[in-house]
Amino acid sequence: MILYASEYGTTKQISQELANLLNCQAYPYDAPDLIEKITDTSFLILASDVLLLKINKGFLRFIKSQKNLISQKKIGILLVCGSPDDKEINGVKLGISQYIPNFPEDIVKQALLIKAINGKIDFEITDQHKRMIEIMKGHFLVEPFDATPLNDLPGIAREIKKKLG
Ligand SMILES: Cc1cc2nc3c(=O)[nH]c(=O)nc-3n(C[C@H](O)[C@H](O)[C@H](O)COP(=O)(O)O)c2cc1C
């Protein structure tokens, strides 16, 4: 199954489409009866959005609290973010090498697949982060973008099947 955290909906959309392709279920990390659902699954994709260089805090808390259960599964980590590639912009390190250390080390070590893909930013809906958006706009983020690789999802689903199936 896929367990996701999504502030603005892109990770949710991607998780649901991947779940359709993989013939499994996708749930938000605060869904009811998750422990039973995780207990019953053989593989677990942890899909999180990245905001302000961090993985969703509530999601991380959940992962840490269920580390023993989660580590019995075949694990994949999927990050949905604006900068999937490791690079530096104005002295800020981005990409997978920046975000992955947010996860507990043993979960990362055990992951059979770690992938970062593009999401989107719509300035109209990022109301909670208006001030940060203004700062980002002043530095490097000028345009809203939608680079969600929906067309790539069948390929990503195949990769997941191959590595976790
Ligand atoms: C306030 C804010 C901060 C963000 N910070 C980062 C960041 O540090 N690194 C990154 O790669 N993407 C960043 N993004 C891009 C998000 O990861 C992208 O919008 C993603 O699609 C959000 O997923 P969601 O719709 O599931 O919440 C940021 C977006 C917003 C709105």
The ligand as an SDF file (V2000), in Angstrom:
LIG
                    3D

 31 33  0  0  0  0  0  0  0  0999 V2000
    5.9920   26.8510    0.9120 C   0  0  0  0  0  0  0  0  0  0  0  0
    6.6000   25.8320    0.0060 C   0  0  0  0  0  0  0  0  0  0  0  0
    7.8990   25.4160    0.2470 C   0  0  0  0  0  0  0  0  0  0  0  0
    8.5060   24.4730   -0.5930 C   0  0  0  0  0  0  0  0  0  0  0  0
    9.7790   24.0760   -0.3290 N   0  0  0  0  0  0  0  0  0  0  0  0
   10.3650   23.1640   -1.1370 C   0  0  0  0  0  0  0  0  0  0  0  0
   11.6980   22.7430   -0.8560 C   0  0  0  0  0  0  0  0  0  0  0  0
   12.3360   23.1330    0.1140 O   0  0  0  0  0  0  0  0  0  0  0  0
   12.2680   21.8710   -1.7110 N   0  0  0  0  0  0  0  0  0  0  0  0
   11.5910   21.3850   -2.7950 C   0  0  0  0  0  0  0  0  0  0  0  0
   12.1580   20.6010   -3.5280 O   0  0  0  0  0  0  0  0  0  0  0  0
   10.3310   21.7520   -3.0610 N   0  0  0  0  0  0  0  0  0  0  0  0
    9.7080   22.6290   -2.2520 C   0  0  0  0  0  0  0  0  0  0  0  0
    8.4110   23.0100   -2.5020 N   0  0  0  0  0  0  0  0  0  0  0  0
    7.6950   22.4030   -3.6390 C   0  0  0  0  0  0  0  0  0  0  0  0
    6.7300   21.3150   -3.1530 C   0  0  0  0  0  0  0  0  0  0  0  0
    7.4460   20.1810   -2.7870 O   0  0  0  0  0  0  0  0  0  0  0  0
    5.7510   21.0000   -4.2680 C   0  0  0  0  0  0  0  0  0  0  0  0
    4.8940   22.0980   -4.3800 O   0  0  0  0  0  0  0  0  0  0  0  0
    4.9470   19.7230   -4.0190 C   0  0  0  0  0  0  0  0  0  0  0  0
    4.2300   19.4320   -5.1860 O   0  0  0  0  0  0  0  0  0  0  0  0
    3.9970   19.8700   -2.8630 C   0  0  0  0  0  0  0  0  0  0  0  0
    3.3070   18.6520   -2.7120 O   0  0  0  0  0  0  0  0  0  0  0  0
    1.8170   18.6000   -2.1400 P   0  0  0  0  0  0  0  0  0  0  0  0
    0.9480   19.2660   -3.1670 O   0  0  0  0  0  0  0  0  0  0  0  0
    1.5370   17.1490   -2.0070 O   0  0  0  0  0  0  0  0  0  0  0  0
    1.8220   19.3140   -0.8180 O   0  0  0  0  0  0  0  0  0  0  0  0
    7.7890   23.9480   -1.6940 C   0  0  0  0  0  0  0  0  0  0  0  0
    6.4720   24.3680   -1.9210 C   0  0  0  0  0  0  0  0  0  0  0  0
    5.8750   25.2920   -1.0880 C   0  0  0  0  0  0  0  0  0  0  0  0
    4.4670   25.7010   -1.3480 C   0  0  0  0  0  0  0  0  0  0  0  0
  1  2  1  0
  2  3  1  0
  2 30  2  0
  3  4  2  0
  4  5  1  0
  4 28  1  0
  5  6  2  0
  6  7  1  0
  6 13  1  0
  7  8  2  0
  7  9  1  0
  9 10  1  0
 10 11  2  0
 10 12  1  0
 12 13  2  0
 13 14  1  0
 14 15  1  0
 14 28  1  0
 15 16  1  0
 16 17  1  0
 16 18  1  0
 18 19  1  0
 18 20  1  0
 20 21  1  0
 20 22  1  0
 22 23  1  0
 23 24  1  0
 24 25  2  0
 24 26  1  0
 24 27  1  0
 28 29  2  0
 29 30  1  0
 30 31  1  0
M  END
$$$$
